[in-house]
Amino acid sequence: MRLKSNWLRALERIVLAAEPEEGCALLLGRWLESGSGAGLLHLSEIWPCLNIWEPKGERRQRFLIDPREQLLAQRWARQRGVQVLGSVHSHPASPPKPSATDLALAFTPTLLLIRSGLAAAGGDRDPDPLENLRAWWLAGDGAAPLALEIQISP
């Protein structure tokens, strides 16, 4: 997966702004063909969203993106020749890997980025955001989540 460095900073700010709740956003971009025949996900836009999970008290462990927000993002993306590739959300107090709830509620196939807040404990922010960010491809049909390499481009 390819991510521009400025989008990485924006993504960090979006999910961290929601702490101590889970922050979330939609990921827009396109599939790029590589010479080896494999595809490369190129993230070009981040669509910030509010976590509307109810009850509010569970938002520290759960997130839900408003379906209307998803439809607006899809329409906007189509008009610009990109598509909604997936979503990003934070795990303020757990590792950056898909939880059982993430897997159960995901509409597959989809890209899932998870940002962990564990290293930020004690108020110290990790200077390398990739340290706590992981990308996953959820194919569905009971397949295990596939960890993706994150490439940073200028």
ROBA-960990 format. One line per 10 residues: number of its first residue (from 1); their letters; for each residue x, y, z of N, C-alpha, C. Coordinates in steps of 0.02 Angstrom, whole numbers, plus 32768, in hexadecimal, padded with zeros to 4 digits. Each point is the difference from the previous one (the first is absolute). Layout:
NUM) a) X,Y,Z,X,Y,Z,X,Y,Z | ...
% end
This chain:
1) mrlksnwlra) 802A,7FC6,8000,7FD6,803A,8000,802C,803D,8000 | 7FF1,8031,7FD5,8027,803D,7FFC,7FD9,803A,801F | 8022,8026,802A,7FE2,8037,8025,802E,803C,7FFD | 7FE5,803A,7FED,8028,803D,7FFF,8010,8016,8047 | 803C,801C,800A,8015,8013,8044,7FD2,8034,801E | 7FE7,802F,7FD8,7FD3,8033,801D,7FBD,7FE1,8014 | 7FE9,7FCB,7FDD,7FC2,7FDF,8014,800A,7FD8,8040 | 803C,7FE7,8009,800F,7FDD,803E,7FF9,802F,803C | 8019,803C,7FF9,7FFA,8031,8037,7FB6,8012,800B | 7FDA,8008,7FCA,7FB9,8010,8007,7FDB,7FC7,8021
11) lerivlaaep) 800F,7FC3,7FEB,7FE0,7FC5,801D,800E,7FFC,804C | 803D,800C,8013,8012,8001,8047,7FD6,8032,8027 | 7FFA,803C,7FE6,7FDB,8035,8022,7FB6,7FEF,8006 | 7FE4,7FE2,7FCB,7FB9,7FEF,8000,7FF1,7FCD,8036 | 8025,7FCA,8003,7FEF,7FCB,8030,8014,8014,8047 | 8036,8026,8008,8014,8014,8043,7FD1,8035,801E | 7FDF,8027,7FD4,7FD2,8034,8018,7FC4,7FE1,8025 | 7FF0,7FC2,7FF2,7FC6,7FE0,801F,8010,7FE1,8044 | 8040,7FFA,8011,8011,7FDF,803F,7FDC,8020,803B | 7FE9,7FD9,8030,800F,7FBA,800C,7FD2,7FD0,7FDA
21) eegcalllgr) 7FD3,801B,7FD6,7FD5,7FD4,7FD7,8026,7FEB,7FC2 | 7FE5,7FCE,7FDD,801C,7FEC,7FC0,7FEF,8034,7FCC | 8033,8017,7FDC,7FF7,802E,7FC8,7FF9,7FD8,7FC0 | 7FE2,801E,7FCC,7FF6,7FDB,7FC2,7FFE,802E,7FC4 | 800E,7FE3,7FC6,7FFE,8024,7FC0,7FFB,7FCD,7FC8 | 7FEB,8017,7FC6,7FFF,7FD6,7FC5,803F,800D,7FD7 | 8017,7FCD,7FDD,803C,8004,7FD8,7FEE,7FFD,7FB6 | 8013,8033,7FDB,7FF0,8004,7FB9,803F,7FFB,7FD6 | 7FFA,7FE1,7FC7,803A,7FFA,7FD4,7FF1,7FD3,7FC6 | 8033,7FDD,7FEA,7FF7,7FD3,7FC6,8032,7FC7,8003
31) wlesgsgagl) 7FEE,7FCD,7FDA,802D,7FC7,7FF7,802F,8012,7FC7 | 8041,7FF6,800A,8031,800A,7FCB,801C,7FBC,7FED | 800A,7FF6,7FBF,801E,7FC1,7FEA,804C,8006,8006 | 801F,7FCA,8018,8049,7FFF,8003,8019,7FD2,7FC9 | 803F,8005,7FF1,801E,7FD7,7FCB,7FFC,7FB6,800D | 7FFB,7FEC,8040,7FFD,7FB9,8011,7FBA,7FE3,7FF9 | 7FD0,802A,7FEE,7FBC,7FE9,7FFA,7FD8,8008,8040 | 8022,800F,8037,7FDE,800A,8040,7FE8,8049,8002 | 7FCC,800C,8026,7FE6,8043,8007,8020,8025,803A | 7FFD,8042,7FFC,8019,802B,8035,7FC8,8030,8012
41) lhlseiwpcl) 7FEE,8005,803F,7FCE,802F,8016,8022,8044,8009 | 7FE7,8033,7FDE,801C,8043,8006,7FCC,802C,8021 | 800D,8012,803E,7FD3,802B,8026,800B,8048,7FEB | 7FCB,8022,7FEB,8007,8045,7FEA,7FD9,8032,802A | 7FCD,7FE9,8023,7FD7,802D,8028,7FEA,7FDD,8040 | 7FF9,8028,8034,7FE4,7FE8,803F,7FC1,8028,800D | 7FC9,7FDD,800C,7FBF,8020,800C,7FF1,7FFA,804B | 800D,8035,8027,7FF4,7FFC,8048,7FB6,7FF2,8010 | 7FF4,7FD7,8031,7FBC,7FEF,8015,7FFA,8003,804C | 7FC3,8006,8016,7FF2,7FFC,8047,7FEF,7FB9,8013
51) niwepkgerr) 8013,7FED,803B,7FED,7FBE,801B,7FBA,8008,801E | 7FCF,7FDE,7FE1,7FBA,8007,8017,7FE8,7FC2,8025 | 802E,7FD5,8016,7FEC,7FC3,8023,7FD3,8011,803C | 7FCC,7FDA,8008,7FD4,8007,803A,7FFD,7FBE,8025 | 8003,8001,8041,8002,803A,802C,8045,8022,8001 | 7FFF,8040,800D,803E,8029,8000,8036,7FE4,802D | 7FEB,7FE3,8037,8030,7FE5,8031,802C,7FC8,7FE5 | 7FED,7FE2,7FC8,8027,7FC9,7FE3,8030,8018,7FC9 | 8002,8041,7FF3,802A,801A,7FCA,804B,7FFB,800D | 8013,7FED,803C,8047,7FF4,800E,8017,7FBE,7FE2
61) qrflidpreq) 7FD0,7FD3,7FF0,8011,7FBF,7FE3,7FDC,7FF3,7FBF | 7FD6,802C,7FE9,7FD7,7FF5,7FC4,7FFB,8040,7FD7 | 7FF6,7FF6,7FBF,7FF4,803A,7FD5,7FCC,7FEE,7FCC | 7FDE,8032,7FE8,7FD0,7FF8,7FC9,8001,8041,7FD8 | 8008,7FF9,7FBE,7FFE,8039,7FD4,7FB9,8007,7FE6 | 7FE5,803C,8003,7FBC,800E,7FEA,7FF8,7FEA,7FB7 | 7FCE,7FD6,7FF1,7FF5,7FEA,7FBA,7FF6,803A,7FCF | 7FE2,8037,8017,7FF8,803A,7FD3,8044,801D,7FEE | 802E,8000,8031,8044,8018,7FF4,8022,7FD3,7FCC | 7FF5,7FBF,8005,801D,7FD1,7FD0,7FE6,800D,7FBA
71) llaqrwarqr) 7FBF,800C,7FFA,7FE2,800E,7FBE,801C,8041,7FE2 | 8007,8033,8029,801C,803F,7FE8,8048,7FF6,7FE8 | 8027,7FDA,8026,8046,7FF3,7FED,8003,7FD9,7FBF | 7FD4,7FCE,7FF8,8000,7FD9,7FC2,7FEF,802B,7FC4 | 7FCE,802B,8007,7FEC,802C,7FC9,8039,8030,7FEF | 801F,801F,8032,8037,802E,7FF6,803A,7FDD,7FDE | 8010,7FC3,8016,8037,7FDA,7FE4,7FF3,7FEF,7FB6 | 7FC4,7FE7,7FF1,7FF0,7FEF,7FBA,8009,803B,7FD1 | 7FEC,803B,8017,8006,803D,7FD7,8049,8012,7FF2 | 802E,7FE5,8027,8047,8010,7FF9,8029,7FC5,7FE8
81) gvqvlgsvhs) 7FDF,7FCB,7FED,8024,7FC6,7FE5,8024,7FD6,8033 | 7FEB,8004,803F,801D,7FD5,8034,7FC7,7FDA,8021 | 8011,7FD6,802F,7FCC,7FDA,8023,8010,7FFA,804A | 7FCD,7FEF,8026,800A,7FF4,8047,8020,7FBB,8006 | 803E,7FFE,8019,8026,7FC2,8006,7FF3,7FDD,8043 | 7FEE,8027,8032,7FF6,7FE3,8042,7FFC,8037,8034 | 8017,7FEF,803C,7FFB,802F,8038,803D,7FFC,802C | 8006,8033,8029,8033,8001,8034,7FDC,800D,8042 | 8019,7FE1,8035,7FE7,8010,8042,8037,7FF4,8032 | 7FF7,801B,803B,8033,7FFA,8033,7FEB,7FCC,8034
91) hpasppkpsa) 8032,7FE3,801D,7FF8,7FD5,803B,8026,8023,8038 | 7FDF,802D,8025,8024,8027,8032,8025,7FD6,8034 | 7FE7,7FC4,800F,801F,7FD9,8036,800E,7FB8,7FEC | 8008,7FF3,7FBF,800E,7FBB,7FEB,802D,8001,7FC2 | 801E,7FC8,7FEE,802E,7FFD,7FC8,7FDE,8010,7FBD | 8028,8012,7FCD,7FE4,8012,7FBF,7FF1,7FC4,7FD4 | 7FD7,7FD3,8019,7FEC,7FC7,7FD8,7FB4,7FF8,8006 | 7FE0,7FE4,7FCC,7FB7,7FFB,8001,7FE6,7FD7,803B | 7FD1,801D,8023,7FE0,7FDC,8038,7FCA,7FD2,7FE3 | 7FE6,7FD5,802A,7FC9,7FD4,7FEB,7FC4,802B,7FEA
101) tdlalaftpt) 7FF4,8038,8022,7FCA,802C,7FED,800E,8021,7FBC | 803E,8016,7FF4,8012,801D,7FC0,7FF1,7FCF,7FC7 | 8013,7FC1,800B,7FF6,7FCD,7FCC,7FB6,7FF0,7FF6 | 7FDB,7FFE,8037,7FB9,7FEF,7FFB,7FD7,8037,7FDE | 8013,803F,8009,7FD8,8038,7FE6,8018,801B,7FBD | 803A,7FE9,7FE8,801B,801B,7FC2,7FDA,7FE7,7FC3 | 7FF5,802E,7FD1,7FE4,7FED,7FBF,803C,7FF0,7FD3 | 8008,7FC2,7FEE,803B,7FEB,7FDA,7FF0,7FF8,7FB7 | 8032,8003,7FD5,8047,800C,800E,800C,804A,800F | 8031,800C,802A,800E,8046,8014,8046,8008,801C
111) lllirsglaa) 8018,803C,7FFB,803F,8015,801F,7FEF,8019,8046 | 8028,7FEE,8030,7FF6,8017,8045,8043,8018,801B | 8003,803F,8014,803B,801A,8022,7FED,8008,8049 | 802E,7FEB,802C,7FF3,8007,8047,803C,8023,8020 | 7FF2,8033,8027,8033,8025,8024,7FF9,7FF2,804A | 8034,7FE5,801F,7FFF,7FF1,8047,8018,803B,8028 | 7FE3,8009,803B,8016,8035,802C,802B,7FE6,803A | 8012,7FC1,7FFE,8025,7FE3,8038,8043,8022,800E | 8027,800E,7FCD,8042,801F,800A,7FFA,8047,8018 | 7FC5,801E,7FF8,7FF5,8045,8015,7FF1,8005,804A
121) aggdrdpdpl) 7FFF,7FC8,8024,7FF1,8002,8047,802F,802E,8025 | 7FE6,8022,8031,8029,802E,8028,8008,8044,7FDF | 7FDD,800D,7FCA,8003,8041,7FE0,8037,8008,7FCD | 802D,7FD0,7FF9,8035,8005,7FCF,7FE7,7FE6,7FBD | 8006,8029,7FCD,7FEB,7FEC,7FBD,803B,7FE0,7FDC | 7FF4,7FCB,7FDD,8032,7FDE,7FD9,8012,802B,7FC4 | 8040,8011,7FF4,8012,802A,7FC8,7FF7,7FDD,7FBC | 7FFB,7FBE,7FFF,7FF7,7FDB,7FC2,7FBA,7FE3,7FFF | 7FD1,8021,7FDC,7FBA,7FE8,8001,7FF8,7FBA,7FE2 | 802E,7FEA,7FD6,7FFB,7FBD,7FE4,800C,7FCA,8035
131) enlrawwlag) 801F,8014,8037,800D,7FD1,8036,7FBF,7FE2,801B | 7FCB,8028,8001,7FC1,7FEB,801D,7FC7,7FFB,7FCD | 8012,8001,7FBF,7FCE,7FFD,7FCC,800A,7FC0,7FD7 | 7FCB,7FDB,7FF6,8003,7FC3,7FD9,7FC8,8000,7FCC | 800F,7FE4,7FC6,7FD0,7FF9,7FCA,7FED,7FB7,7FF8 | 7FC1,7FF4,7FF5,7FE6,7FBC,7FF9,7FD1,7FFC,7FC5 | 8002,7FC9,7FDB,7FCF,7FF2,7FCC,7FD2,7FCB,801B | 7FBF,800F,8002,7FCE,7FD0,8017,7FDC,7FE6,7FC2 | 800F,7FC3,7FED,7FE3,7FE3,7FC3,7FBA,7FE4,800C | 7FF1,7FEF,803E,7FBF,7FE2,8010,8001,7FB5,7FF8
141) dgaaplalei) 7FC6,7FE2,8000,7FF8,7FB7,7FF9,802A,7FD9,8032 | 8009,801A,803B,8025,7FDD,8034,804B,8002,7FF9 | 801A,8023,7FCD,8048,8005,7FF7,801E,802B,8038 | 803C,7FEE,8015,8022,8027,8033,8014,8044,7FE4 | 8001,8034,802A,8016,8042,7FE9,8048,7FFC,7FE5 | 800C,8021,7FC9,8042,8000,7FE1,8023,8042,8010 | 8039,7FFD,8022,8026,803D,8010,801F,801B,7FC0 | 7FFA,8041,7FF5,801B,8022,7FC5,803A,802C,8013 | 8030,8005,7FD5,8038,802E,8009,7FE8,8047,7FF1 | 8014,8030,8028,7FEF,8046,7FF4,803E,8022,7FE4
151) qisp) 7FFA,801C,7FC4,8036,8027,7FE1,7FEE,8049,8005 | 8030,8029,8013,7FF6,8048,8005,801E,8022,7FC3 | 7FD8,8029,7FDE,8019,8025,7FC6,7FFE,804B,8011 | 802A,8027,7FDF,8001,8049,800E,7FC0,8022,7FEC
% end
